[in-house]
């Protein structure tokens, strides 16, 4: 069976994406720790700051088991950053939602993440839009 070798540009792009992801995760873990959170807790809090979500949807977004999300939300709830509330559309479903303190913490987390913001600031609005659109196409 003949091997399919990637062209040099594809190999370089894959390596660069890996470098970006690794640097992002390193900074994310560092920033989360500075707020006494794990990286997973910070990611859940940031997701919930955008909109309250049921556990199953959080697990889908994080690509993990719902039981893992339950533990993360439990710890965030103990810290007063998240609360569980009934879903107005289906009262049998519980939504995880940030408290006011959770929203403030999510804002501080986002403000502390310089890695992505600084390099992106060097790109024009048109370049950032093109990058966003290309990433969306890659993930579609």
N, CA, C and O atoms as a MOPAC input file, in Angstrom:
PM7 MOZYME 1SCF
protein

 N      0.85200 1    -1.16900 1     0.00000 1
 C      0.00000 1     0.00000 1     0.00000 1
 C      0.90200 1     1.23700 1     0.00000 1
 O      1.75900 1     1.37900 1     0.87200 1
 N      0.71200 1     2.12700 1    -0.97100 1
 C      1.56300 1     3.31300 1    -1.02500 1
 C      1.26400 1     4.25800 1     0.13800 1
 O      0.11000 1     4.43000 1     0.53000 1
 N      2.31700 1     4.86400 1     0.68300 1
 C      2.11300 1     5.79500 1     1.79900 1
 C      1.72800 1     7.16400 1     1.25400 1
 O      2.19000 1     7.57800 1     0.19100 1
 N      0.87800 1     7.85300 1     1.99700 1
 C      0.47300 1     9.20400 1     1.62700 1
 C      1.25300 1    10.16400 1     2.50200 1
 O      0.96800 1    10.31600 1     3.69000 1
 N      2.23100 1    10.80400 1     1.90800 1
 C      3.05300 1    11.73500 1     2.66500 1
 C      2.48000 1    13.13400 1     2.52800 1
 O      2.09500 1    13.56000 1     1.43900 1
 N      2.43000 1    13.82600 1     3.62400 1
 C      1.94100 1    15.19900 1     3.60600 1
 C      2.98600 1    16.10000 1     2.96300 1
 O      4.18900 1    15.87300 1     3.09600 1
 N      2.51600 1    17.10800 1     2.27600 1
 C      3.43500 1    18.06400 1     1.67400 1
 C      4.11600 1    18.86800 1     2.78400 1
 O      3.58900 1    18.94000 1     3.89400 1
 N      5.26200 1    19.46700 1     2.51100 1
 C      6.01800 1    20.19100 1     3.55500 1
 C      5.22400 1    21.31900 1     4.22200 1
 O      5.38400 1    21.55100 1     5.42100 1
 N      4.38200 1    22.01600 1     3.47800 1
 C      3.60700 1    23.10500 1     4.07500 1
 C      2.60700 1    22.54500 1     5.08300 1
 O      2.43600 1    23.10600 1     6.16500 1
 N      1.95400 1    21.45300 1     4.73600 1
 C      1.00500 1    20.83200 1     5.66300 1
 C      1.72000 1    20.38300 1     6.92800 1
 O      1.21800 1    20.59200 1     8.03200 1
 N      2.88300 1    19.76900 1     6.77700 1
 C      3.65900 1    19.33500 1     7.94500 1
 C      3.99100 1    20.53200 1     8.83400 1
 O      3.86200 1    20.45900 1    10.05600 1
 N      4.42200 1    21.63600 1     8.21400 1
 C      4.76100 1    22.83000 1     8.98300 1
 C      3.52500 1    23.41800 1     9.68100 1
 O      3.60800 1    23.82100 1    10.84200 1
 N      2.38600 1    23.46900 1     8.98700 1
 C      1.15400 1    23.99300 1     9.58300 1
 C      0.74400 1    23.14300 1    10.77800 1
 O      0.37100 1    23.67800 1    11.82200 1
 N      0.81100 1    21.82100 1    10.63100 1
 C      0.45200 1    20.92400 1    11.73300 1
 C      1.36700 1    21.17300 1    12.93700 1
 O      0.89200 1    21.21900 1    14.07100 1
 N      2.65600 1    21.33100 1    12.70300 1
 C      3.59600 1    21.61400 1    13.79100 1
 C      3.29100 1    22.95800 1    14.45500 1
 O      3.32500 1    23.06700 1    15.68100 1
 N      2.99300 1    23.97500 1    13.65100 1
 C      2.68500 1    25.29600 1    14.20300 1
 C      1.40000 1    25.26600 1    15.02100 1
 O      1.33200 1    25.88000 1    16.08500 1
 N      0.38000 1    24.55800 1    14.53700 1
 C     -0.86300 1    24.42700 1    15.30400 1
 C     -0.56800 1    23.74000 1    16.63400 1
 O     -1.07700 1    24.15500 1    17.67600 1
 N      0.24700 1    22.69600 1    16.60000 1
 C      0.63200 1    22.00300 1    17.84000 1
 C      1.34200 1    22.93200 1    18.81000 1
 O      1.08600 1    22.88900 1    20.01400 1
 N      2.23500 1    23.77200 1    18.29400 1
 C      2.95000 1    24.72800 1    19.14600 1
 C      1.98700 1    25.73800 1    19.76900 1
 O      2.09100 1    26.05200 1    20.95500 1
 N      1.05100 1    26.24600 1    18.96500 1
 C      0.06800 1    27.20700 1    19.47700 1
 C     -0.76800 1    26.56100 1    20.57200 1
 O     -0.97600 1    27.15900 1    21.62800 1
 N     -1.24800 1    25.34900 1    20.33300 1
 C     -2.08100 1    24.64900 1    21.31600 1
 C     -1.29800 1    24.41400 1    22.60800 1
 O     -1.81800 1    24.64800 1    23.69900 1
 N     -0.06300 1    23.95700 1    22.49200 1
 C      0.75200 1    23.68400 1    23.67900 1
 C      0.97900 1    24.97000 1    24.48500 1
 O      0.83800 1    24.96500 1    25.70800 1
 N      1.32700 1    26.06200 1    23.81000 1
 C      1.55000 1    27.32800 1    24.51300 1
 C      0.27400 1    27.83100 1    25.16200 1
 O      0.30600 1    28.33900 1    26.28200 1
 N     -0.85100 1    27.69400 1    24.47000 1
 C     -2.13100 1    28.12800 1    25.01500 1
 C     -2.46000 1    27.34300 1    26.28200 1
 O     -2.83700 1    27.92800 1    27.29700 1
 N     -2.31500 1    26.00800 1    26.22300 1
 C     -2.63600 1    25.18700 1    27.39300 1
 C     -1.70700 1    25.49000 1    28.56600 1
 O     -2.15100 1    25.51300 1    29.71400 1
 N     -0.43200 1    25.72100 1    28.29200 1
 C      0.50900 1    26.05500 1    29.35500 1
 C      0.09300 1    27.35200 1    30.04600 1
 O      0.06000 1    27.42000 1    31.27400 1
 N     -0.22300 1    28.37600 1    29.26200 1
 C     -0.63100 1    29.64600 1    29.86000 1
 C     -1.97300 1    29.50600 1    30.57000 1
 O     -2.17100 1    30.07300 1    31.64500 1
 N     -2.89800 1    28.75100 1    29.96900 1
 C     -4.22200 1    28.57800 1    30.56800 1
 C     -4.09000 1    27.92900 1    31.94100 1
 O     -4.74000 1    28.36400 1    32.89200 1
 N     -3.26400 1    26.90000 1    32.05800 1
 C     -3.05800 1    26.23100 1    33.34500 1
 C     -2.44000 1    27.19200 1    34.36000 1
 O     -2.83300 1    27.20900 1    35.52700 1
 N     -1.47500 1    27.99000 1    33.91100 1
 C     -0.81600 1    28.95000 1    34.80200 1
 C     -1.81200 1    30.00200 1    35.30600 1
 O     -1.85500 1    30.30000 1    36.50000 1
 N     -2.60600 1    30.55900 1    34.39200 1
 C     -3.59400 1    31.57900 1    34.76900 1
 C     -4.64900 1    30.96900 1    35.69600 1
 O     -5.03600 1    31.58700 1    36.68800 1
 N     -5.11000 1    29.77100 1    35.37800 1
 C     -6.11000 1    29.10500 1    36.23200 1
 C     -5.54600 1    28.92900 1    37.64000 1
 O     -6.23200 1    29.21700 1    38.62000 1
 N     -4.32100 1    28.46500 1    37.74600 1
 C     -3.70200 1    28.24500 1    39.05300 1
 C     -3.58600 1    29.55000 1    39.83800 1
 O     -3.70500 1    29.54900 1    41.06400 1
 N     -3.35700 1    30.66300 1    39.13900 1
 C     -3.25000 1    31.94600 1    39.83700 1
 C     -4.59200 1    32.36200 1    40.44600 1
 O     -4.64200 1    33.24700 1    41.30000 1
 N     -5.67700 1    31.72400 1    40.00400 1
 C     -7.01400 1    31.96600 1    40.56900 1
 C     -7.48300 1    30.77100 1    41.41000 1
 O     -8.67200 1    30.62200 1    41.69400 1
 N     -6.52400 1    29.92600 1    41.80100 1
 C     -6.79300 1    28.72300 1    42.59800 1
 C     -7.80400 1    27.79300 1    41.91800 1
 O     -8.66700 1    27.21000 1    42.57500 1
 N     -7.68400 1    27.66500 1    40.59600 1
 C     -8.53300 1    26.76900 1    39.82000 1
 C     -7.65700 1    25.80900 1    39.02200 1
 O     -6.50200 1    26.10900 1    38.72000 1
 N     -8.21400 1    24.66600 1    38.68800 1
 C     -7.54300 1    23.79500 1    37.72700 1
 C     -7.87700 1    24.31500 1    36.33000 1
 O     -8.79700 1    25.11500 1    36.16000 1
 N     -7.13400 1    23.86300 1    35.35200 1
 C     -7.43200 1    24.25600 1    33.98000 1
 C     -8.83900 1    23.84700 1    33.57900 1
 O     -9.54400 1    24.60700 1    32.91500 1
 N     -9.24900 1    22.64900 1    33.97800 1
 C    -10.59800 1    22.16400 1    33.64300 1
 C    -11.66300 1    23.03200 1    34.29700 1
 O    -12.67100 1    23.35400 1    33.66700 1
 N    -11.45200 1    23.41600 1    35.55400 1
 C    -12.41600 1    24.28100 1    36.22800 1
 C    -12.51500 1    25.62600 1    35.52100 1
 O    -13.61100 1    26.15600 1    35.34000 1
 N    -11.38000 1    26.17500 1    35.12500 1
 C    -11.37600 1    27.46700 1    34.42700 1
 C    -12.09600 1    27.36000 1    33.09000 1
 O    -12.84900 1    28.26100 1    32.72100 1
 N    -11.87300 1    26.26700 1    32.35700 1
 C    -12.54600 1    26.09200 1    31.06500 1
 C    -14.06300 1    26.00200 1    31.25000 1
 O    -14.82000 1    26.60400 1    30.48900 1
 N    -14.50300 1    25.24900 1    32.26300 1
 C    -15.94300 1    25.13600 1    32.52300 1
 C    -16.50800 1    26.49400 1    32.90900 1
 O    -17.56700 1    26.88500 1    32.41800 1
 N    -15.82800 1    27.20400 1    33.76600 1
 C    -16.31100 1    28.52000 1    34.18800 1
 C    -16.41800 1    29.46800 1    32.99300 1
 O    -17.39500 1    30.20800 1    32.87600 1
 N    -15.42800 1    29.44900 1    32.11500 1
 C    -15.48900 1    30.30600 1    30.93000 1
 C    -16.62600 1    29.90500 1    29.99300 1
 O    -17.27700 1    30.77300 1    29.41000 1
 N    -16.87200 1    28.61300 1    29.84000 1
 C    -18.01300 1    28.16300 1    29.02800 1
 C    -19.32300 1    28.67700 1    29.61200 1
 O    -20.18000 1    29.19300 1    28.89400 1
 N    -19.46300 1    28.52800 1    30.92700 1
 C    -20.70300 1    28.92900 1    31.58600 1
 C    -20.88800 1    30.44000 1    31.58700 1
 O    -22.02000 1    30.92000 1    31.63600 1
 N    -19.80200 1    31.19400 1    31.53500 1
 C    -19.90900 1    32.64700 1    31.48500 1
 C    -20.55800 1    33.09900 1    30.17700 1
 O    -21.14100 1    34.18100 1    30.11200 1
 N    -20.45800 1    32.26600 1    29.13200 1
 C    -21.09900 1    32.58900 1    27.85700 1
 C    -22.58500 1    32.27200 1    27.90100 1
 O    -23.40200 1    33.01400 1    27.35600 1
 N    -22.93700 1    31.14800 1    28.56100 1
 C    -24.33700 1    30.75800 1    28.70700 1
 C    -24.44400 1    29.59300 1    29.67700 1
 O    -23.57100 1    28.72500 1    29.68800 1
 N    -25.49900 1    29.55200 1    30.49300 1
 C    -25.72100 1    28.38700 1    31.35500 1
 C    -25.92900 1    27.14600 1    30.47700 1
 O    -26.55500 1    27.21400 1    29.42000 1
 N    -25.39100 1    26.01900 1    30.93800 1
 C    -25.45200 1    24.78900 1    30.14500 1
 C    -25.78900 1    23.59100 1    31.01700 1
 O    -25.43700 1    23.56500 1    32.19600 1
 N    -26.47400 1    22.59000 1    30.44600 1
 C    -26.64900 1    21.33000 1    31.17000 1
 C    -25.32300 1    20.56100 1    31.17800 1
 O    -24.47300 1    20.76900 1    30.31200 1
 N    -25.15800 1    19.68500 1    32.14500 1
 C    -23.90900 1    18.91300 1    32.29000 1
 C    -23.52700 1    18.18400 1    31.00100 1
 O    -22.36400 1    18.17600 1    30.59800 1
 N    -24.51700 1    17.57900 1    30.37200 1
 C    -24.23900 1    16.79700 1    29.16100 1
 C    -23.61800 1    17.66800 1    28.06900 1
 O    -22.70700 1    17.23600 1    27.36300 1
 N    -24.11800 1    18.89600 1    27.93800 1
 C    -23.58700 1    19.80300 1    26.90300 1
 C    -22.17500 1    20.26600 1    27.24800 1
 O    -21.33400 1    20.41100 1    26.36100 1
 N    -21.91300 1    20.49900 1    28.52900 1
 C    -20.55100 1    20.85600 1    28.95000 1
 C    -19.59600 1    19.71700 1    28.59200 1
 O    -18.51300 1    19.94800 1    28.05300 1
 N    -20.00900 1    18.49500 1    28.89700 1
 C    -19.17400 1    17.32400 1    28.59500 1
 C    -18.90800 1    17.21400 1    27.09700 1
 O    -17.79300 1    16.89500 1    26.68700 1
 N    -19.91600 1    17.47400 1    26.28800 1
 C    -19.72100 1    17.42300 1    24.83200 1
 C    -18.71100 1    18.47000 1    24.38800 1
 O    -17.83200 1    18.18500 1    23.57400 1
 N    -18.83500 1    19.68300 1    24.92200 1
 C    -17.92400 1    20.75500 1    24.52500 1
 C    -16.49000 1    20.46500 1    24.96100 1
 O    -15.54500 1    20.80100 1    24.24700 1
 N    -16.32500 1    19.84400 1    26.12900 1
 C    -14.98600 1    19.52700 1    26.63600 1
 C    -14.48800 1    18.16800 1    26.16000 1
 O    -13.33400 1    17.80400 1    26.38600 1
 N    -15.37200 1    17.42100 1    25.49900 1
 C    -15.04700 1    16.07500 1    25.02300 1
 C    -14.58800 1    15.17700 1    26.17300 1
 O    -13.51500 1    14.57400 1    26.14000 1
 N    -15.45100 1    15.11600 1    27.19200 1
 C    -15.16600 1    14.25800 1    28.33700 1
 C    -16.46700 1    13.63600 1    28.82600 1
 O    -17.54300 1    13.92000 1    28.30000 1
 N    -16.35500 1    12.79700 1    29.82300 1
 C    -17.51900 1    12.11500 1    30.38000 1
 C    -18.32900 1    13.06400 1    31.27300 1
 O    -17.75400 1    13.88200 1    31.99000 1
 N    -19.67700 1    12.95300 1    31.22800 1
 C    -20.50100 1    13.79700 1    32.10600 1
 C    -20.14600 1    13.65000 1    33.58700 1
 O    -20.25900 1    14.61800 1    34.34000 1
 N    -19.71900 1    12.46200 1    34.01700 1
 C    -19.35400 1    12.27900 1    35.42700 1
 C    -18.16100 1    13.16100 1    35.80600 1
 O    -18.08200 1    13.63300 1    36.94000 1
 N    -17.23300 1    13.38700 1    34.87300 1
 C    -16.10200 1    14.29200 1    35.14900 1
 C    -16.60400 1    15.71700 1    35.33900 1
 O    -16.12900 1    16.44200 1    36.21400 1
 N    -17.56200 1    16.11000 1    34.51700 1
 C    -18.11200 1    17.46500 1    34.59700 1
 C    -18.82800 1    17.66800 1    35.92500 1
 O    -18.74400 1    18.74100 1    36.52200 1
 N    -19.52600 1    16.64800 1    36.38600 1
 C    -20.24500 1    16.75400 1    37.66100 1
 C    -19.27400 1    17.10100 1    38.78300 1
 O    -19.56700 1    17.96900 1    39.60500 1
 N    -18.13000 1    16.44100 1    38.83000 1
 C    -17.12900 1    16.73200 1    39.85700 1
 C    -16.57700 1    18.13500 1    39.74200 1
 O    -16.38200 1    18.81100 1    40.75200 1
 N    -16.32400 1    18.58000 1    38.52000 1
 C    -15.80200 1    19.93000 1    38.30100 1
 C    -16.83100 1    20.96600 1    38.75800 1
 O    -16.48900 1    21.92200 1    39.45500 1
 N    -18.08300 1    20.77400 1    38.36500 1
 C    -19.13900 1    21.71600 1    38.74000 1
 C    -19.35100 1    21.68500 1    40.25300 1
 O    -19.57700 1    22.73100 1    40.86100 1
 N    -19.28200 1    20.50800 1    40.86900 1
 C    -19.40200 1    20.41100 1    42.32900 1
 C    -18.36100 1    21.29000 1    43.01100 1
 O    -18.68600 1    22.02900 1    43.94100 1
 N    -17.10300 1    21.21500 1    42.55300 1
 C    -16.03900 1    22.00200 1    43.17500 1
 C    -16.23400 1    23.50100 1    42.92700 1
 O    -15.98300 1    24.31500 1    43.81600 1
 N    -16.68100 1    23.86500 1    41.72200 1
 C    -16.95600 1    25.27800 1    41.43800 1
 C    -18.12700 1    25.78400 1    42.27600 1
 O    -18.13300 1    26.93100 1    42.72300 1
 N    -19.11200 1    24.92200 1    42.48300 1
 C    -20.27300 1    25.29100 1    43.29500 1
 C    -19.85900 1    25.49200 1    44.75300 1
 O    -20.32200 1    26.42900 1    45.40300 1
 N    -18.99300 1    24.62400 1    45.26900 1
 C    -18.49500 1    24.74600 1    46.64200 1
 C    -17.77700 1    26.08100 1    46.84200 1
 O    -17.83900 1    26.67100 1    47.92100 1
 N    -17.10000 1    26.54900 1    45.80100 1
 C    -16.38100 1    27.82600 1    45.88100 1
 C    -17.29000 1    29.02900 1    45.64100 1
 O    -16.83600 1    30.17000 1    45.72400 1
 N    -18.56700 1    28.78700 1    45.34500 1
 C    -19.49600 1    29.88100 1    45.11900 1
 C    -19.38200 1    30.51800 1    43.74600 1
 O    -19.83000 1    31.64700 1    43.54700 1
 N    -18.77800 1    29.79900 1    42.78700 1
 C    -18.58900 1    30.34600 1    41.44600 1
 C    -19.66500 1    29.90000 1    40.46200 1
 O    -19.87700 1    30.52900 1    39.42600 1
 N    -20.34400 1    28.80100 1    40.80500 1
 C    -21.35700 1    28.21000 1    39.92400 1
 C    -22.52800 1    27.77300 1    40.78400 1
 O    -22.36300 1    27.42800 1    41.95400 1
 N    -23.71500 1    27.79200 1    40.18700 1
 C    -24.89600 1    27.25200 1    40.85600 1
 C    -25.66400 1    26.40400 1    39.84800 1
 O    -25.54600 1    26.58100 1    38.63600 1
 N    -26.44500 1    25.49000 1    40.38100 1
 C    -27.32000 1    24.68900 1    39.52900 1
 C    -28.72100 1    25.27800 1    39.62500 1
 O    -29.18800 1    25.63600 1    40.70700 1
 N    -29.38000 1    25.37200 1    38.47500 1
 C    -30.74500 1    25.89600 1    38.46300 1
 C    -31.55600 1    25.14200 1    37.41900 1
 O    -30.99300 1    24.59200 1    36.47300 1
 N    -32.87600 1    25.11200 1    37.58600 1
 C    -33.71000 1    24.40900 1    36.60200 1
 C    -33.65600 1    25.10100 1    35.24000 1
 O    -33.58300 1    26.32700 1    35.15900 1
 N    -33.69300 1    24.31100 1    34.18800 1
 C    -33.76200 1    24.83500 1    32.82700 1
 C    -35.18600 1    25.34300 1    32.60000 1
 O    -36.13400 1    24.57300 1    32.75100 1
 N    -35.36300 1    26.61600 1    32.24200 1
 C    -36.71800 1    27.13100 1    32.03200 1
 C    -37.48200 1    26.38200 1    30.92700 1
 O    -38.71200 1    26.32300 1    30.94600 1
 N    -36.74500 1    25.81600 1    29.97300 1
 C    -37.38400 1    25.09800 1    28.87400 1
 C    -37.80800 1    23.68300 1    29.27200 1
 O    -38.73600 1    23.12200 1    28.69000 1
 N    -37.12000 1    23.10700 1    30.27200 1
 C    -37.43000 1    21.74600 1    30.73000 1
 C    -36.99400 1    21.64300 1    32.18100 1
 O    -35.81500 1    21.43000 1    32.46500 1
 N    -37.92200 1    21.79000 1    33.08500 1
 C    -37.58400 1    21.87700 1    34.50400 1
 C    -36.99400 1    20.59300 1    35.06700 1
 O    -36.49900 1    20.58400 1    36.19400 1
 N    -37.03900 1    19.51100 1    34.29900 1
 C    -36.39700 1    18.26500 1    34.73600 1
 C    -34.88300 1    18.34300 1    34.57700 1
 O    -34.14800 1    17.58100 1    35.20500 1
 N    -34.41900 1    19.26500 1    33.73500 1
 C    -32.98800 1    19.41300 1    33.42400 1
 C    -32.40700 1    20.51700 1    34.30800 1
 O    -33.01500 1    21.57400 1    34.47900 1
 N    -31.23600 1    20.26200 1    34.86000 1
 C    -30.52300 1    21.27200 1    35.65200 1
 C    -29.44300 1    21.91600 1    34.78000 1
 O    -28.70700 1    21.23800 1    34.06300 1
 N    -29.37500 1    23.22400 1    34.86600 1
 C    -28.32700 1    23.97600 1    34.18200 1
 C    -27.26500 1    24.38600 1    35.18900 1
 O    -27.58200 1    24.73000 1    36.32800 1
 N    -26.02100 1    24.35200 1    34.77800 1
 C    -24.95300 1    24.95100 1    35.56900 1
 C    -24.82900 1    26.38900 1    35.06500 1
 O    -24.76600 1    26.63700 1    33.86100 1
 N    -24.79500 1    27.31700 1    35.99900 1
 C    -24.73700 1    28.73700 1    35.64200 1
 C    -23.76300 1    29.44300 1    36.57600 1
 O    -23.66800 1    29.09500 1    37.75300 1
 N    -23.03900 1    30.43300 1    36.05900 1
 C    -22.10600 1    31.15500 1    36.92800 1
 C    -22.84700 1    32.07700 1    37.88900 1
 O    -23.88200 1    32.64800 1    37.54600 1
 N    -22.31200 1    32.21200 1    39.07800 1
 C    -22.80500 1    33.22300 1    40.01300 1
 C    -22.17400 1    34.56500 1    39.60600 1
 O    -21.37700 1    34.62300 1    38.66900 1
 N    -22.53100 1    35.61500 1    40.30400 1
 C    -21.89800 1    36.91700 1    40.02600 1
 C    -20.38300 1    36.82300 1    40.23100 1
 O    -19.60600 1    37.34500 1    39.43100 1
 N    -19.97500 1    36.15100 1    41.31200 1
 C    -18.53400 1    35.98300 1    41.55700 1
 C    -17.90500 1    35.12500 1    40.46600 1
 O    -16.76500 1    35.36900 1    40.07100 1
 N    -18.62800 1    34.12700 1    39.97700 1
 C    -18.13900 1    33.30000 1    38.88300 1
 C    -17.92500 1    34.10600 1    37.61900 1
 O    -16.93300 1    33.91500 1    36.91600 1
 N    -18.85700 1    35.01200 1    37.32400 1
 C    -18.69700 1    35.87200 1    36.14800 1
 C    -17.49000 1    36.79800 1    36.29700 1
 O    -16.74000 1    37.00500 1    35.34400 1
 N    -17.30800 1    37.35100 1    37.49300 1
 C    -16.13800 1    38.22100 1    37.72800 1
 C    -14.84300 1    37.42500 1    37.57700 1
 O    -13.87200 1    37.91600 1    37.00100 1
 N    -14.83200 1    36.20700 1    38.09000 1
 C    -13.63500 1    35.36600 1    37.98500 1
 C    -13.36300 1    35.00400 1    36.53000 1
 O    -12.21200 1    35.02900 1    36.09500 1
 N    -14.40500 1    34.66900 1    35.77100 1
 C    -14.23600 1    34.35100 1    34.34500 1
 C    -13.67400 1    35.56200 1    33.60100 1
 O    -12.81500 1    35.40700 1    32.73300 1
 N    -14.14600 1    36.76200 1    33.93100 1
 C    -13.61300 1    37.98200 1    33.30300 1
 C    -12.13100 1    38.14500 1    33.61800 1
 O    -11.33200 1    38.44600 1    32.73100 1
 N    -11.76300 1    37.94500 1    34.89700 1
 C    -10.35300 1    38.07500 1    35.28800 1
 C     -9.49400 1    37.02700 1    34.58000 1
 O     -8.36600 1    37.31600 1    34.17900 1
 N    -10.02300 1    35.81400 1    34.42700 1
 C     -9.28800 1    34.76500 1    33.70300 1
 C     -9.02300 1    35.20700 1    32.26300 1
 O     -7.89300 1    35.12900 1    31.78200 1
 N    -10.06200 1    35.66600 1    31.58300 1
 C     -9.90500 1    36.09100 1    30.18700 1
 C     -8.91600 1    37.24800 1    30.06800 1
 O     -8.09200 1    37.27700 1    29.15400 1
 N     -9.00200 1    38.19200 1    30.98900 1
 C     -8.10000 1    39.34600 1    30.95600 1
 C     -6.64900 1    38.93400 1    31.17600 1
 O     -5.73600 1    39.61700 1    30.71300 1
 N     -6.42800 1    37.82900 1    31.87400 1
 C     -5.07100 1    37.37500 1    32.18800 1
 C     -4.43100 1    36.57200 1    31.06200 1
 O     -3.21700 1    36.37100 1    31.07200 1
 N     -5.20700 1    36.11400 1    30.10300 1
 C     -4.66800 1    35.28400 1    29.02000 1
 C     -4.04700 1    36.16700 1    27.94200 1
 O     -4.73100 1    36.60900 1    27.01900 1
 N     -2.75400 1    36.41600 1    28.06700 1
 C     -2.05600 1    37.28400 1    27.12600 1
 C     -1.55800 1    36.54700 1    25.89400 1
 O     -1.41900 1    37.15400 1    24.83200 1
 N     -1.28600 1    35.24400 1    26.01100 1
 C     -0.64500 1    34.52100 1    24.92000 1
 C     -1.37000 1    34.70700 1    23.58900 1
 O     -0.74700 1    35.05800 1    22.58700 1
 N     -2.66400 1    34.47700 1    23.57400 1
 C     -3.40500 1    34.57700 1    22.31300 1
 C     -3.63600 1    36.03800 1    21.92700 1
 O     -3.55600 1    36.39300 1    20.75200 1
 N     -3.91900 1    36.87100 1    22.90700 1
 C     -4.25500 1    38.25700 1    22.62000 1
 C     -3.07400 1    39.00600 1    22.00400 1
 O     -3.26000 1    39.73400 1    21.02800 1
 N     -1.86700 1    38.84900 1    22.54500 1
 C     -0.72800 1    39.61700 1    22.06300 1
 C     -0.37100 1    39.30900 1    20.61400 1
 O     -0.24900 1    40.24000 1    19.81700 1
 N     -0.19800 1    38.04600 1    20.23700 1
 C      0.11700 1    37.78400 1    18.82800 1
 C     -1.02500 1    38.17400 1    17.88700 1
 O     -0.78000 1    38.64000 1    16.77400 1
 N     -2.25200 1    37.98800 1    18.32200 1
 C     -3.38700 1    38.34400 1    17.46700 1
 C     -3.47300 1    39.85100 1    17.25600 1
 O     -3.95500 1    40.30800 1    16.22000 1
 N     -3.00800 1    40.62200 1    18.23500 1
 C     -3.03300 1    42.07700 1    18.10700 1
 C     -2.14000 1    42.54300 1    16.96100 1
 O     -2.34500 1    43.62400 1    16.40900 1
 N     -1.15100 1    41.72800 1    16.60600 1
 C     -0.26000 1    42.06500 1    15.50200 1
 C     -0.88000 1    41.81500 1    14.13800 1
 O     -0.29700 1    42.17400 1    13.11400 1
 N     -2.05400 1    41.20400 1    14.11800 1
 C     -2.75200 1    40.95200 1    12.86200 1
 C     -3.83200 1    42.00000 1    12.66500 1
 O     -4.42000 1    42.49000 1    13.62900 1
 N     -4.08600 1    42.33900 1    11.41900 1
 C     -5.16300 1    43.29300 1    11.12800 1
 C     -6.50500 1    42.61600 1    11.38800 1
 O     -6.58600 1    41.39600 1    11.53400 1
 N     -7.55100 1    43.42900 1    11.44300 1
 C     -8.90100 1    42.88300 1    11.60800 1
 C     -9.20600 1    41.90800 1    10.47800 1
 O     -9.79900 1    40.85400 1    10.70800 1
 N     -8.80900 1    42.25100 1     9.27800 1
 C     -9.04700 1    41.38300 1     8.11500 1
 C     -8.29600 1    40.05200 1     8.27200 1
 O     -8.84300 1    38.99500 1     7.95900 1
 N     -7.05800 1    40.10000 1     8.75000 1
 C     -6.28800 1    38.86600 1     8.94900 1
 C     -6.89400 1    38.01500 1    10.06100 1
 O     -6.98300 1    36.79500 1     9.92300 1
 N     -7.31400 1    38.64500 1    11.16900 1
 C     -7.95400 1    37.88800 1    12.25700 1
 C     -9.25500 1    37.25300 1    11.78900 1
 O     -9.56400 1    36.11900 1    12.15700 1
 N    -10.01400 1    37.97900 1    10.98200 1
 C    -11.26800 1    37.44300 1    10.44000 1
 C    -10.98300 1    36.25700 1     9.52600 1
 O    -11.67400 1    35.24100 1     9.59200 1
 N     -9.96800 1    36.38300 1     8.67600 1
 C     -9.60000 1    35.28000 1     7.77400 1
 C     -9.13800 1    34.06400 1     8.57800 1
 O     -9.50400 1    32.93300 1     8.25600 1
 N     -8.33300 1    34.29100 1     9.62500 1
 C     -7.87200 1    33.19600 1    10.46800 1
 C     -9.04800 1    32.51400 1    11.14600 1
 O     -9.12800 1    31.28600 1    11.16700 1
 N     -9.96200 1    33.30400 1    11.70200 1
 C    -11.15900 1    32.74100 1    12.33900 1
 C    -11.94700 1    31.89300 1    11.35300 1
 O    -12.35800 1    30.77700 1    11.67300 1
 N    -12.15700 1    32.42500 1    10.15500 1
 C    -12.94300 1    31.70000 1     9.15700 1
 C    -12.25400 1    30.40800 1     8.72500 1
 O    -12.91400 1    29.38800 1     8.52500 1
 N    -10.93900 1    30.44700 1     8.58100 1
 C    -10.20000 1    29.22600 1     8.22400 1
 C    -10.27900 1    28.18300 1     9.33300 1
 O    -10.46000 1    26.99700 1     9.05800 1
 N    -10.14600 1    28.61500 1    10.57300 1
 C    -10.23800 1    27.67600 1    11.69800 1
 C    -11.62700 1    27.06100 1    11.76200 1
 O    -11.76600 1    25.86200 1    11.99900 1
 N    -12.66200 1    27.87900 1    11.55100 1
 C    -14.02400 1    27.35200 1    11.54100 1
 C    -14.20400 1    26.31000 1    10.44100 1
 O    -14.83500 1    25.27400 1    10.65300 1
 N    -13.64400 1    26.59300 1     9.26300 1
 C    -13.74000 1    25.61300 1     8.16100 1
 C    -13.01900 1    24.32300 1     8.50700 1
 O    -13.50300 1    23.23600 1     8.19100 1
 N    -11.86600 1    24.43300 1     9.15300 1
 C    -11.12300 1    23.24000 1     9.54300 1
 C    -11.91600 1    22.38900 1    10.53000 1
 O    -11.84700 1    21.16000 1    10.49900 1
 N    -12.66400 1    23.04800 1    11.40100 1
 C    -13.39700 1    22.32900 1    12.46000 1
 C    -14.79400 1    21.90100 1    12.05100 1
 O    -15.45600 1    21.16900 1    12.78600 1
 N    -15.25100 1    22.34700 1    10.89100 1
 C    -16.61700 1    22.01700 1    10.43900 1
 C    -16.74400 1    20.52700 1    10.10300 1
 O    -17.81700 1    20.07200 1     9.70800 1

